[in-house]
Amino acid sequence: MKNFKISILVLLLLGISSFLLLSAANPKEKKLRHVVAFKFKPEVTKEQMQKATQDFHALKGKVPQIIEFEGGPDVSFQDKSGKFTHCFIVTVRNEEDLAAYGSHPDHQAFSKSVDPLLEEVMVVDYWTE
């Protein structure tokens, strides 16, 4: 019985050691998040907002630097007068990819089409693991 307990303890320690070694050998890759929030002008219709949202989502298939994309309208039922109504998160690998995304012709065309509809824009970039 004593040998069995020692064997279990050794196997447990080997398993934990292997996990720690693999975790150290394969650290999580950092990602750069580009957060964009929109406040549309009061005269912009729901249809225009929906089209802008669809067009933004479509960039995922057009700009190769985008590795993840999510976002959409605020679904809160509270009165958010004066607040942002839409939020999007674009994920890229590094600053170079963020710059390439920003200068990509499809992103430039999207920006040109949506800018006249916006009262305010907020952009925040941050690193995550």
N, CA, C and O atoms as a Tinker XYZ file with bonds, in Angstrom:
   516  protein
     1  N      0.824000   -1.192000    0.000000    73     2
     2  CA     0.000000    0.000000    0.000000    64     1     3
     3  C      0.868000    1.256000    0.000000    63     2     4     5
     4  O      0.551000    2.243000   -0.663000    81     3
     5  N      1.977000    1.203000    0.760000    73     3     6
     6  CA     2.879000    2.348000    0.827000    64     5     7
     7  C      3.492000    2.618000   -0.552000    63     6     8     9
     8  O      3.601000    3.772000   -0.964000    81     7
     9  N      3.891000    1.559000   -1.266000    73     7    10
    10  CA     4.461000    1.719000   -2.607000    64     9    11
    11  C      3.435000    2.293000   -3.581000    63    10    12    13
    12  O      3.783000    3.067000   -4.473000    81    11
    13  N      2.185000    1.915000   -3.409000    73    11    14
    14  CA     1.133000    2.433000   -4.275000    64    13    15
    15  C      0.971000    3.938000   -4.077000    63    14    16    17
    16  O      0.844000    4.672000   -5.057000    81    15
    17  N      0.972000    4.411000   -2.838000    73    15    18
    18  CA     0.848000    5.843000   -2.539000    64    17    19
    19  C      2.042000    6.607000   -3.083000    63    18    20    21
    20  O      1.882000    7.709000   -3.608000    81    19
    21  N      3.219000    6.048000   -2.968000    73    19    22
    22  CA     4.424000    6.700000   -3.486000    64    21    23
    23  C      4.349000    6.771000   -5.014000    63    22    24    25
    24  O      4.702000    7.788000   -5.610000    81    23
    25  N      3.889000    5.692000   -5.638000    73    23    26
    26  CA     3.752000    5.675000   -7.101000    64    25    27
    27  C      2.769000    6.748000   -7.567000    63    26    28    29
    28  O      3.038000    7.451000   -8.542000    81    27
    29  N      1.650000    6.878000   -6.890000    73    27    30
    30  CA     0.650000    7.896000   -7.234000    64    29    31
    31  C      1.241000    9.289000   -7.058000    63    30    32    33
    32  O      1.040000   10.157000   -7.907000    81    31
    33  N      1.967000    9.512000   -5.967000    73    31    34
    34  CA     2.592000   10.804000   -5.708000    64    33    35
    35  C      3.610000   11.144000   -6.796000    63    34    36    37
    36  O      3.651000   12.278000   -7.274000    81    35
    37  N      4.430000   10.167000   -7.190000    73    35    38
    38  CA     5.430000   10.387000   -8.247000    64    37    39
    39  C      4.741000   10.713000   -9.571000    63    38    40    41
    40  O      5.162000   11.628000  -10.279000    81    39
    41  N      3.687000    9.974000   -9.908000    73    39    42
    42  CA     2.948000   10.250000  -11.153000    64    41    43
    43  C      2.325000   11.647000  -11.129000    63    42    44    45
    44  O      2.340000   12.359000  -12.133000    81    43
    45  N      1.784000   12.026000   -9.989000    73    43    46
    46  CA     1.194000   13.351000   -9.847000    64    45    47
    47  C      2.250000   14.443000  -10.022000    63    46    48    49
    48  O      2.015000   15.427000  -10.724000    81    47
    49  N      3.391000   14.277000   -9.400000    73    47    50
    50  CA     4.478000   15.251000   -9.524000    64    49    51
    51  C      5.009000   15.317000  -10.950000    63    50    52    53
    52  O      5.324000   16.400000  -11.442000    81    51
    53  N      5.113000   14.171000  -11.619000    73    51    54
    54  CA     5.538000   14.162000  -13.020000    64    53    55
    55  C      4.537000   14.902000  -13.903000    63    54    56    57
    56  O      4.926000   15.654000  -14.796000    81    55
    57  N      3.273000   14.690000  -13.656000    73    55    58
    58  CA     2.241000   15.367000  -14.435000    64    57    59
    59  C      2.292000   16.877000  -14.244000    63    58    60    61
    60  O      2.218000   17.631000  -15.213000    81    59
    61  N      2.418000   17.317000  -12.999000    73    59    62
    62  CA     2.500000   18.754000  -12.715000    64    61    63
    63  C      3.760000   19.339000  -13.332000    63    62    64    65
    64  O      3.715000   20.420000  -13.920000    81    63
    65  N      4.884000   18.641000  -13.208000    73    63    66
    66  CA     6.145000   19.124000  -13.784000    64    65    67
    67  C      6.039000   19.244000  -15.299000    63    66    68    69
    68  O      6.499000   20.230000  -15.875000    81    67
    69  N      5.443000   18.259000  -15.943000    73    67    70
    70  CA     5.286000   18.297000  -17.400000    64    69    71
    71  C      4.425000   19.475000  -17.818000    63    70    72    73
    72  O      4.735000   20.161000  -18.792000    81    71
    73  N      3.344000   19.712000  -17.085000    73    71    74
    74  CA     2.464000   20.835000  -17.395000    64    73    75
    75  C      3.210000   22.156000  -17.263000    63    74    76    77
    76  O      3.097000   23.022000  -18.131000    81    75
    77  N      3.960000   22.314000  -16.199000    73    75    78
    78  CA     4.705000   23.564000  -15.985000    64    77    79
    79  C      5.768000   23.769000  -17.055000    63    78    80    81
    80  O      5.965000   24.890000  -17.523000    81    79
    81  N      6.453000   22.704000  -17.447000    73    79    82
    82  CA     7.466000   22.820000  -18.494000    64    81    83
    83  C      6.842000   23.185000  -19.837000    63    82    84    85
    84  O      7.374000   24.028000  -20.558000    81    83
    85  N      5.731000   22.564000  -20.174000    73    83    86
    86  CA     5.059000   22.879000  -21.436000    64    85    87
    87  C      4.528000   24.310000  -21.433000    63    86    88    89
    88  O      4.595000   24.995000  -22.453000    81    87
    89  N      4.006000   24.764000  -20.303000    73    87    90
    90  CA     3.506000   26.137000  -20.210000    64    89    91
    91  C      4.630000   27.142000  -20.377000    63    90    92    93
    92  O      4.453000   28.165000  -21.038000    81    91
    93  N      5.779000   26.867000  -19.789000    73    91    94
    94  CA     6.926000   27.769000  -19.897000    64    93    95
    95  C      7.496000   27.761000  -21.316000    63    94    96    97
    96  O      7.967000   28.790000  -21.801000    81    95
    97  N      7.454000   26.614000  -21.976000    73    95    98
    98  CA     8.008000   26.502000  -23.321000    64    97    99
    99  C      7.096000   27.135000  -24.362000    63    98   100   101
   100  O      7.564000   27.554000  -25.420000    81    99
   101  N      5.813000   27.209000  -24.077000    73    99   102
   102  CA     4.844000   27.764000  -25.022000    64   101   103
   103  C      4.069000   28.912000  -24.377000    63   102   104   105
   104  O      2.881000   28.763000  -24.089000    81   103
   105  N      4.716000   30.050000  -24.147000    73   103   106
   106  CA     3.987000   31.160000  -23.539000    64   105   107
   107  C      2.892000   31.650000  -24.483000    63   106   108   109
   108  O      3.008000   31.539000  -25.703000    81   107
   109  N      1.837000   32.188000  -23.901000    73   107   110
   110  CA     0.748000   32.715000  -24.720000    64   109   111
   111  C      1.255000   33.855000  -25.583000    63   110   112   113
   112  O      2.026000   34.703000  -25.135000    81   111
   113  N      0.813000   33.858000  -26.814000    73   111   114
   114  CA     1.184000   34.923000  -27.735000    64   113   115
   115  C      0.354000   36.165000  -27.417000    63   114   116   117
   116  O     -0.867000   36.091000  -27.278000    81   115
   117  N      1.029000   37.297000  -27.305000    73   115   118
   118  CA     0.327000   38.546000  -27.051000    64   117   119
   119  C     -0.431000   38.957000  -28.306000    63   118   120   121
   120  O     -0.030000   38.644000  -29.427000    81   119
   121  N     -1.530000   39.661000  -28.093000    73   119   122
   122  CA    -2.344000   40.174000  -29.188000    64   121   123
   123  C     -2.572000   41.665000  -28.947000    63   122   124   125
   124  O     -2.597000   42.130000  -27.808000    81   123
   125  N     -2.735000   42.385000  -30.023000    73   123   126
   126  CA    -3.017000   43.811000  -29.933000    64   125   127
   127  C     -4.488000   44.028000  -30.265000    63   126   128   129
   128  O     -4.955000   43.657000  -31.342000    81   127
   129  N     -5.205000   44.629000  -29.335000    73   127   130
   130  CA    -6.628000   44.898000  -29.526000    64   129   131
   131  C     -6.816000   46.372000  -29.899000    63   130   132   133
   132  O     -6.228000   47.271000  -29.298000    81   131
   133  N     -7.641000   46.576000  -30.892000    73   131   134
   134  CA    -7.979000   47.910000  -31.386000    64   133   135
   135  C     -9.477000   48.077000  -31.148000    63   134   136   137
   136  O    -10.293000   47.493000  -31.861000    81   135
   137  N     -9.833000   48.874000  -30.145000    73   135   138
   138  CA   -11.230000   49.057000  -29.762000    64   137   139
   139  C    -11.729000   50.360000  -30.375000    63   138   140   141
   140  O    -11.086000   51.403000  -30.255000    81   139
   141  N    -12.879000   50.288000  -31.031000    73   139   142
   142  CA   -13.467000   51.456000  -31.682000    64   141   143
   143  C    -14.917000   51.569000  -31.216000    63   142   144   145
   144  O    -15.680000   50.607000  -31.305000    81   143
   145  N    -15.295000   52.750000  -30.718000    73   143   146
   146  CA   -16.683000   52.993000  -30.321000    64   145   147
   147  C    -17.239000   54.143000  -31.157000    63   146   148   149
   148  O    -16.560000   55.141000  -31.398000    81   147
   149  N    -18.480000   53.983000  -31.591000    73   147   150
   150  CA   -19.146000   54.983000  -32.423000    64   149   151
   151  C    -20.317000   55.607000  -31.670000    63   150   152   153
   152  O    -21.015000   54.943000  -30.903000    81   151
   153  N    -20.508000   56.890000  -31.908000    73   151   154
   154  CA   -21.745000   57.567000  -31.565000    64   153   155
   155  C    -22.245000   58.165000  -32.875000    63   154   156   157
   156  O    -21.651000   59.103000  -33.408000    81   155
   157  N    -23.341000   57.613000  -33.386000    73   155   158
   158  CA   -23.895000   58.093000  -34.640000    64   157   159
   159  C    -24.622000   59.419000  -34.428000    63   158   160   161
   160  O    -25.129000   59.702000  -33.343000    81   159
   161  N    -24.660000   60.212000  -35.476000    73   159   162
   162  CA   -25.402000   61.471000  -35.441000    64   161   163
   163  C    -26.889000   61.163000  -35.244000    63   162   164   165
   164  O    -27.357000   60.106000  -35.666000    81   163
   165  N    -27.640000   62.075000  -34.607000    73   163   166
   166  CA   -29.062000   61.805000  -34.331000    64   165   167
   167  C    -29.897000   61.528000  -35.572000    63   166   168   169
   168  O    -30.874000   60.783000  -35.498000    81   167
   169  N    -29.535000   62.112000  -36.709000    73   167   170
   170  CA   -30.342000   61.933000  -37.917000    64   169   171
   171  C    -30.055000   60.628000  -38.668000    63   170   172   173
   172  O    -30.745000   60.310000  -39.636000    81   171
   173  N    -29.059000   59.882000  -38.237000    73   171   174
   174  CA   -28.715000   58.620000  -38.907000    64   173   175
   175  C    -29.786000   57.582000  -38.590000    63   174   176   177
   176  O    -30.175000   57.399000  -37.436000    81   175
   177  N    -30.253000   56.909000  -39.636000    73   175   178
   178  CA   -31.327000   55.919000  -39.474000    64   177   179
   179  C    -30.766000   54.588000  -38.956000    63   178   180   181
   180  O    -29.567000   54.322000  -39.029000    81   179
   181  N    -31.671000   53.773000  -38.436000    73   179   182
   182  CA   -31.282000   52.433000  -37.976000    64   181   183
   183  C    -30.704000   51.614000  -39.126000    63   182   184   185
   184  O    -29.770000   50.835000  -38.933000    81   183
   185  N    -31.260000   51.792000  -40.314000    73   183   186
   186  CA   -30.772000   51.063000  -41.483000    64   185   187
   187  C    -29.336000   51.468000  -41.815000    63   186   188   189
   188  O    -28.509000   50.619000  -42.149000    81   187
   189  N    -29.046000   52.756000  -41.723000    73   187   190
   190  CA   -27.674000   53.221000  -41.970000    64   189   191
   191  C    -26.711000   52.655000  -40.921000    63   190   192   193
   192  O    -25.591000   52.264000  -41.247000    81   191
   193  N    -27.154000   52.616000  -39.663000    73   191   194
   194  CA   -26.324000   52.043000  -38.594000    64   193   195
   195  C    -26.078000   50.557000  -38.852000    63   194   196   197
   196  O    -24.960000   50.070000  -38.685000    81   195
   197  N    -27.123000   49.842000  -39.257000    73   195   198
   198  CA   -26.981000   48.411000  -39.533000    64   197   199
   199  C    -26.022000   48.166000  -40.692000    63   198   200   201
   200  O    -25.208000   47.243000  -40.643000    81   199
   201  N    -26.117000   48.993000  -41.737000    73   199   202
   202  CA   -25.212000   48.840000  -42.873000    64   201   203
   203  C    -23.776000   49.122000  -42.464000    63   202   204   205
   204  O    -22.864000   48.403000  -42.873000    81   203
   205  N    -23.563000   50.160000  -41.660000    73   203   206
   206  CA   -22.213000   50.480000  -41.188000    64   205   207
   207  C    -21.655000   49.324000  -40.358000    63   206   208   209
   208  O    -20.478000   48.982000  -40.478000    81   207
   209  N    -22.488000   48.731000  -39.526000    73   207   210
   210  CA   -22.068000   47.589000  -38.710000    64   209   211
   211  C    -21.705000   46.400000  -39.598000    63   210   212   213
   212  O    -20.677000   45.758000  -39.383000    81   211
   213  N    -22.532000   46.106000  -40.583000    73   211   214
   214  CA   -22.251000   45.004000  -41.514000    64   213   215
   215  C    -20.965000   45.263000  -42.297000    63   214   216   217
   216  O    -20.156000   44.358000  -42.503000    81   215
   217  N    -20.790000   46.506000  -42.726000    73   215   218
   218  CA   -19.585000   46.852000  -43.489000    64   217   219
   219  C    -18.331000   46.709000  -42.629000    63   218   220   221
   220  O    -17.286000   46.273000  -43.111000    81   219
   221  N    -18.443000   47.078000  -41.362000    73   219   222
   222  CA   -17.294000   46.937000  -40.463000    64   221   223
   223  C    -16.970000   45.451000  -40.283000    63   222   224   225
   224  O    -15.808000   45.055000  -40.372000    81   223
   225  N    -17.971000   44.646000  -40.036000    73   223   226
   226  CA   -17.760000   43.198000  -39.889000    64   225   227
   227  C    -17.148000   42.584000  -41.148000    63   226   228   229
   228  O    -16.352000   41.649000  -41.058000    81   227
   229  N    -17.511000   43.100000  -42.307000    73   227   230
   230  CA   -17.014000   42.562000  -43.575000    64   229   231
   231  C    -15.501000   42.745000  -43.726000    63   230   232   233
   232  O    -14.867000   42.036000  -44.507000    81   231
   233  N    -14.923000   43.689000  -42.985000    73   231   234
   234  CA   -13.471000   43.897000  -43.070000    64   233   235
   235  C    -12.700000   42.656000  -42.640000    63   234   236   237
   236  O    -11.575000   42.451000  -43.096000    81   235
   237  N    -13.272000   41.825000  -41.779000    73   235   238
   238  CA   -12.603000   40.605000  -41.311000    64   237   239
   239  C    -12.213000   39.717000  -42.489000    63   238   240   241
   240  O    -11.154000   39.090000  -42.468000    81   239
   241  N    -13.050000   39.661000  -43.504000    73   239   242
   242  CA   -12.759000   38.840000  -44.678000    64   241   243
   243  C    -11.932000   39.541000  -45.743000    63   242   244   245
   244  O    -11.536000   38.924000  -46.731000    81   243
   245  N    -11.670000   40.822000  -45.546000    73   243   246
   246  CA   -10.960000   41.601000  -46.553000    64   245   247
   247  C     -9.556000   42.031000  -46.135000    63   246   248   249
   248  O     -8.686000   42.216000  -46.986000    81   247
   249  N     -9.332000   42.189000  -44.835000    73   247   250
   250  CA    -8.048000   42.676000  -44.332000    64   249   251
   251  C     -7.332000   41.511000  -43.642000    63   250   252   253
   252  O     -7.743000   41.091000  -42.561000    81   251
   253  N     -6.271000   40.988000  -44.254000    73   251   254
   254  CA    -5.641000   39.775000  -43.724000    64   253   255
   255  C     -4.991000   39.940000  -42.340000    63   254   256   257
   256  O     -4.763000   38.944000  -41.654000    81   255
   257  N     -4.700000   41.142000  -41.930000    73   255   258
   258  CA    -4.068000   41.359000  -40.623000    64   257   259
   259  C     -5.045000   41.138000  -39.461000    63   258   260   261
   260  O     -4.616000   40.939000  -38.324000    81   259
   261  N     -6.342000   41.172000  -39.735000    73   259   262
   262  CA    -7.334000   40.967000  -38.674000    64   261   263
   263  C     -7.374000   39.484000  -38.331000    63   262   264   265
   264  O     -7.697000   38.654000  -39.181000    81   263
   265  N     -7.041000   39.149000  -37.075000    73   263   266
   266  CA    -7.105000   37.745000  -36.655000    64   265   267
   267  C     -8.390000   37.447000  -35.877000    63   266   268   269
   268  O     -8.819000   36.295000  -35.801000    81   267
   269  N     -9.000000   38.482000  -35.301000    73   267   270
   270  CA   -10.283000   38.334000  -34.617000    64   269   271
   271  C    -11.057000   39.631000  -34.784000    63   270   272   273
   272  O    -10.469000   40.707000  -34.889000    81   271
   273  N    -12.371000   39.522000  -34.808000    73   271   274
   274  CA   -13.223000   40.696000  -34.924000    64   273   275
   275  C    -14.528000   40.415000  -34.211000    63   274   276   277
   276  O    -15.102000   39.335000  -34.353000    81   275
   277  N    -14.994000   41.382000  -33.445000    73   275   278
   278  CA   -16.304000   41.268000  -32.819000    64   277   279
   279  C    -16.843000   42.656000  -32.559000    63   278   280   281
   280  O    -16.094000   43.632000  -32.556000    81   279
   281  N    -18.131000   42.742000  -32.342000    73   279   282
   282  CA   -18.713000   44.024000  -31.999000    64   281   283
   283  C    -20.085000   44.209000  -32.571000    63   282   284   285
   284  O    -20.588000   43.379000  -33.327000    81   283
   285  N    -20.689000   45.328000  -32.190000    73   283   286
   286  CA   -22.017000   45.655000  -32.657000    64   285   287
   287  C    -22.642000   46.720000  -31.805000    63   286   288   289
   288  O    -21.955000   47.414000  -31.056000    81   287
   289  N    -23.973000   46.857000  -31.917000    73   287   290
   290  CA   -24.673000   47.896000  -31.166000    64   289   291
   291  C    -24.784000   47.558000  -29.686000    63   290   292   293
   292  O    -24.799000   46.392000  -29.292000    81   291
   293  N    -24.860000   48.610000  -28.881000    73   291   294
   294  CA   -25.103000   48.465000  -27.452000    64   293   295
   295  C    -26.518000   47.926000  -27.283000    63   294   296   297
   296  O    -27.462000   48.488000  -27.838000    81   295
   297  N    -26.676000   46.866000  -26.539000    73   295   298
   298  CA   -27.988000   46.258000  -26.357000    64   297   299
   299  C    -28.657000   46.674000  -25.048000    63   298   300   301
   300  O    -29.719000   46.161000  -24.694000    81   299
   301  N    -28.034000   47.597000  -24.343000    73   299   302
   302  CA   -28.587000   48.051000  -23.075000    64   301   303
   303  C    -29.913000   48.771000  -23.303000    63   302   304   305
   304  O    -30.077000   49.494000  -24.286000    81   303
   305  N    -30.833000   48.569000  -22.404000    73   303   306
   306  CA   -32.132000   49.219000  -22.523000    64   305   307
   307  C    -32.169000   50.554000  -21.782000    63   306   308   309
   308  O    -33.181000   51.254000  -21.807000    81   307
   309  N    -31.082000   50.900000  -21.133000    73   307   310
   310  CA   -31.016000   52.177000  -20.426000    64   309   311
   311  C    -30.860000   53.317000  -21.416000    63   310   312   313
   312  O    -30.349000   53.142000  -22.523000    81   311
   313  N    -31.313000   54.484000  -20.992000    73   311   314
   314  CA   -31.133000   55.666000  -21.836000    64   313   315
   315  C    -29.658000   56.030000  -21.812000    63   314   316   317
   316  O    -29.109000   56.343000  -20.755000    81   315
   317  N    -29.019000   55.991000  -22.965000    73   315   318
   318  CA   -27.588000   56.258000  -23.067000    64   317   319
   319  C    -27.348000   57.563000  -23.813000    63   318   320   321
   320  O    -26.380000   57.680000  -24.566000    81   319
   321  N    -28.204000   58.523000  -23.613000    73   319   322
   322  CA   -28.068000   59.795000  -24.305000    64   321   323
   323  C    -26.667000   60.363000  -24.080000    63   322   324   325
   324  O    -26.209000   60.516000  -22.948000    81   323
   325  N    -26.005000   60.670000  -25.195000    73   323   326
   326  CA   -24.662000   61.223000  -25.108000    64   325   327
   327  C    -23.575000   60.178000  -25.043000    63   326   328   329
   328  O    -22.395000   60.527000  -25.017000    81   327
   329  N    -23.928000   58.912000  -25.014000    73   327   330
   330  CA   -22.943000   57.830000  -24.915000    64   329   331
   331  C    -22.744000   57.172000  -26.272000    63   330   332   333
   332  O    -23.497000   57.419000  -27.214000    81   331
   333  N    -21.726000   56.339000  -26.356000    73   331   334
   334  CA   -21.459000   55.593000  -27.583000    64   333   335
   335  C    -22.523000   54.518000  -27.757000    63   334   336   337
   336  O    -23.002000   53.935000  -26.784000    81   335
   337  N    -22.881000   54.267000  -29.002000    73   335   338
   338  CA   -23.954000   53.317000  -29.288000    64   337   339
   339  C    -23.458000   51.992000  -29.857000    63   338   340   341
   340  O    -24.173000   50.991000  -29.811000    81   339
   341  N    -22.238000   51.980000  -30.394000    73   339   342
   342  CA   -21.679000   50.777000  -31.020000    64   341   343
   343  C    -20.220000   50.623000  -30.589000    63   342   344   345
   344  O    -19.501000   51.607000  -30.421000    81   343
   345  N    -19.805000   49.385000  -30.415000    73   343   346
   346  CA   -18.417000   49.121000  -30.038000    64   345   347
   347  C    -17.911000   47.912000  -30.822000    63   346   348   349
   348  O    -18.625000   46.927000  -31.004000    81   347
   349  N    -16.657000   48.010000  -31.285000    73   347   350
   350  CA   -16.048000   46.952000  -32.084000    64   349   351
   351  C    -14.635000   46.698000  -31.574000    63   350   352   353
   352  O    -13.946000   47.621000  -31.140000    81   351
   353  N    -14.210000   45.437000  -31.630000    73   351   354
   354  CA   -12.854000   45.079000  -31.231000    64   353   355
   355  C    -12.199000   44.339000  -32.389000    63   354   356   357
   356  O    -12.657000   43.277000  -32.811000    81   355
   357  N    -11.124000   44.923000  -32.889000    73   355   358
   358  CA   -10.331000   44.335000  -33.966000    64   357   359
   359  C     -9.034000   43.844000  -33.330000    63   358   360   361
   360  O     -8.352000   44.609000  -32.648000    81   359
   361  N     -8.690000   42.586000  -33.545000    73   359   362
   362  CA    -7.475000   42.023000  -32.958000    64   361   363
   363  C     -6.467000   41.737000  -34.061000    63   362   364   365
   364  O     -6.785000   41.123000  -35.079000    81   363
   365  N     -5.236000   42.202000  -33.829000    73   363   366
   366  CA    -4.121000   41.959000  -34.743000    64   365   367
   367  C     -2.945000   41.437000  -33.920000    63   366   368   369
   368  O     -3.017000   41.392000  -32.692000    81   367
   369  N     -1.869000   41.046000  -34.590000    73   367   370
   370  CA    -0.725000   40.463000  -33.888000    64   369   371
   371  C      0.241000   41.491000  -33.305000    63   370   372   373
   372  O      0.832000   41.257000  -32.251000    81   371
   373  N      0.407000   42.641000  -33.991000    73   371   374
   374  CA     1.432000   43.599000  -33.559000    64   373   375
   375  C      1.154000   44.980000  -34.148000    63   374   376   377
   376  O      0.176000   45.180000  -34.870000    81   375
   377  N      2.038000   45.932000  -33.824000    73   375   378
   378  CA     1.864000   47.308000  -34.292000    64   377   379
   379  C      1.940000   47.410000  -35.820000    63   378   380   381
   380  O      1.229000   48.209000  -36.429000    81   379
   381  N      2.790000   46.609000  -36.422000    73   379   382
   382  CA     2.906000   46.627000  -37.883000    64   381   383
   383  C      1.598000   46.203000  -38.533000    63   382   384   385
   384  O      1.164000   46.803000  -39.517000    81   383
   385  N      0.966000   45.161000  -37.979000    73   383   386
   386  CA    -0.314000   44.713000  -38.511000    64   385   387
   387  C     -1.406000   45.760000  -38.288000    63   386   388   389
   388  O     -2.287000   45.930000  -39.131000    81   387
   389  N     -1.349000   46.459000  -37.158000    73   387   390
   390  CA    -2.317000   47.523000  -36.899000    64   389   391
   391  C     -2.159000   48.644000  -37.920000    63   390   392   393
   392  O     -3.149000   49.175000  -38.423000    81   391
   393  N     -0.923000   49.001000  -38.224000    73   391   394
   394  CA    -0.667000   50.038000  -39.227000    64   393   395
   395  C     -1.136000   49.583000  -40.607000    63   394   396   397
   396  O     -1.716000   50.368000  -41.356000    81   395
   397  N     -0.887000   48.317000  -40.943000    73   395   398
   398  CA    -1.317000   47.784000  -42.237000    64   397   399
   399  C     -2.846000   47.752000  -42.324000    63   398   400   401
   400  O     -3.416000   48.052000  -43.373000    81   399
   401  N     -3.498000   47.393000  -41.238000    73   399   402
   402  CA    -4.966000   47.413000  -41.171000    64   401   403
   403  C     -5.471000   48.835000  -41.410000    63   402   404   405
   404  O     -6.393000   49.053000  -42.196000    81   403
   405  N     -4.858000   49.799000  -40.724000    73   403   406
   406  CA    -5.295000   51.184000  -40.841000    64   405   407
   407  C     -5.142000   51.754000  -42.240000    63   406   408   409
   408  O     -5.953000   52.573000  -42.673000    81   407
   409  N     -4.112000   51.326000  -42.946000    73   407   410
   410  CA    -3.867000   51.860000  -44.288000    64   409   411
   411  C     -4.437000   50.976000  -45.400000    63   410   412   413
   412  O     -4.333000   51.324000  -46.576000    81   411
   413  N     -5.034000   49.844000  -45.043000    73   411   414
   414  CA    -5.596000   48.936000  -46.048000    64   413   415
   415  C     -6.710000   49.658000  -46.830000    63   414   416   417
   416  O     -7.535000   50.343000  -46.226000    81   415
   417  N     -6.740000   49.513000  -48.140000    73   415   418
   418  CA    -7.748000   50.211000  -48.952000    64   417   419
   419  C     -9.194000   49.941000  -48.534000    63   418   420   421
   420  O    -10.030000   50.844000  -48.585000    81   419
   421  N     -9.497000   48.710000  -48.121000    73   419   422
   422  CA   -10.866000   48.410000  -47.700000    64   421   423
   423  C    -11.208000   49.109000  -46.388000    63   422   424   425
   424  O    -12.342000   49.549000  -46.196000    81   423
   425  N    -10.236000   49.211000  -45.484000    73   423   426
   426  CA   -10.466000   49.950000  -44.238000    64   425   427
   427  C    -10.623000   51.435000  -44.537000    63   426   428   429
   428  O    -11.492000   52.098000  -43.970000    81   427
   429  N     -9.786000   51.956000  -45.425000    73   427   430
   430  CA    -9.881000   53.366000  -45.802000    64   429   431
   431  C    -11.256000   53.677000  -46.416000    63   430   432   433
   432  O    -11.861000   54.701000  -46.100000    81   431
   433  N    -11.740000   52.802000  -47.283000    73   431   434
   434  CA   -13.050000   52.994000  -47.908000    64   433   435
   435  C    -14.164000   52.942000  -46.862000    63   434   436   437
   436  O    -15.102000   53.737000  -46.911000    81   435
   437  N    -14.059000   51.999000  -45.912000    73   435   438
   438  CA   -15.055000   51.910000  -44.844000    64   437   439
   439  C    -15.056000   53.199000  -44.023000    63   438   440   441
   440  O    -16.115000   53.766000  -43.755000    81   439
   441  N    -13.879000   53.657000  -43.627000    73   439   442
   442  CA   -13.781000   54.889000  -42.830000    64   441   443
   443  C    -14.410000   56.067000  -43.563000    63   442   444   445
   444  O    -15.141000   56.863000  -42.972000    81   443
   445  N    -14.121000   56.167000  -44.845000    73   443   446
   446  CA   -14.659000   57.269000  -45.656000    64   445   447
   447  C    -16.192000   57.214000  -45.710000    63   446   448   449
   448  O    -16.857000   58.250000  -45.714000    81   447
   449  N    -16.742000   55.995000  -45.752000    73   447   450
   450  CA   -18.202000   55.853000  -45.838000    64   449   451
   451  C    -18.896000   56.096000  -44.498000    63   450   452   453
   452  O    -20.024000   56.588000  -44.471000    81   451
   453  N    -18.245000   55.762000  -43.398000    73   451   454
   454  CA   -18.900000   55.860000  -42.092000    64   453   455
   455  C    -18.640000   57.211000  -41.405000    63   454   456   457
   456  O    -19.467000   57.660000  -40.612000    81   455
   457  N    -17.534000   57.848000  -41.689000    73   455   458
   458  CA   -17.195000   59.111000  -41.013000    64   457   459
   459  C    -18.307000   60.158000  -41.065000    63   458   460   461
   460  O    -18.577000   60.791000  -40.044000    81   459
   461  N    -18.967000   60.369000  -42.215000    73   459   462
   462  CA   -20.029000   61.385000  -42.248000    64   461   463
   463  C    -21.236000   61.060000  -41.357000    63   462   464   465
   464  O    -22.033000   61.946000  -41.047000    81   463
   465  N    -21.368000   59.802000  -40.949000    73   463   466
   466  CA   -22.500000   59.380000  -40.120000    64   465   467
   467  C    -22.235000   59.547000  -38.631000    63   466   468   469
   468  O    -23.155000   59.440000  -37.819000    81   467
   469  N    -20.979000   59.810000  -38.268000    73   467   470
   470  CA   -20.584000   59.766000  -36.861000    64   469   471
   471  C    -20.498000   61.148000  -36.223000    63   470   472   473
   472  O    -19.983000   62.103000  -36.806000    81   471
   473  N    -21.016000   61.213000  -35.017000    73   471   474
   474  CA   -20.883000   62.418000  -34.206000    64   473   475
   475  C    -19.594000   62.363000  -33.398000    63   474   476   477
   476  O    -18.945000   63.381000  -33.155000    81   475
   477  N    -19.239000   61.141000  -32.984000    73   475   478
   478  CA   -18.049000   60.969000  -32.158000    64   477   479
   479  C    -17.489000   59.561000  -32.333000    63   478   480   481
   480  O    -18.231000   58.607000  -32.566000    81   479
   481  N    -16.174000   59.450000  -32.217000    73   479   482
   482  CA   -15.487000   58.158000  -32.293000    64   481   483
   483  C    -14.485000   58.093000  -31.154000    63   482   484   485
   484  O    -13.826000   59.082000  -30.835000    81   483
   485  N    -14.375000   56.922000  -30.544000    73   483   486
   486  CA   -13.363000   56.684000  -29.522000    64   485   487
   487  C    -12.533000   55.490000  -29.969000    63   486   488   489
   488  O    -13.083000   54.483000  -30.415000    81   487
   489  N    -11.216000   55.594000  -29.853000    73   487   490
   490  CA   -10.334000   54.493000  -30.221000    64   489   491
   491  C     -9.362000   54.257000  -29.068000    63   490   492   493
   492  O     -8.775000   55.199000  -28.535000    81   491
   493  N     -9.198000   52.989000  -28.690000    73   491   494
   494  CA    -8.246000   52.580000  -27.655000    64   493   495
   495  C     -7.542000   51.329000  -28.161000    63   494   496   497
   496  O     -8.190000   50.389000  -28.621000    81   495
   497  N     -6.211000   51.320000  -28.076000    73   495   498
   498  CA    -5.420000   50.143000  -28.444000    64   497   499
   499  C     -4.719000   49.638000  -27.193000    63   498   500   501
   500  O     -4.157000   50.423000  -26.429000    81   499
   501  N     -4.754000   48.318000  -26.983000    73   499   502
   502  CA    -4.066000   47.746000  -25.826000    64   501   503
   503  C     -3.584000   46.344000  -26.128000    63   502   504   505
   504  O     -4.107000   45.670000  -27.016000    81   503
   505  N     -2.567000   45.905000  -25.369000    73   503   506
   506  CA    -2.010000   44.557000  -25.487000    64   505   507
   507  C     -2.705000   43.617000  -24.525000    63   506   508   509
   508  O     -3.063000   44.000000  -23.411000    81   507
   509  N     -2.892000   42.392000  -24.961000    73   507   510
   510  CA    -3.447000   41.356000  -24.098000    64   509   511
   511  C     -2.737000   40.046000  -24.395000    63   510   512   513
   512  O     -2.051000   39.923000  -25.409000    81   511
   513  N     -2.898000   39.089000  -23.531000    73   511   514
   514  CA    -2.318000   37.758000  -23.743000    64   513   515
   515  C     -3.427000   36.763000  -23.943000    63   514   516
   516  O     -3.163000   35.576000  -24.138000    81   515
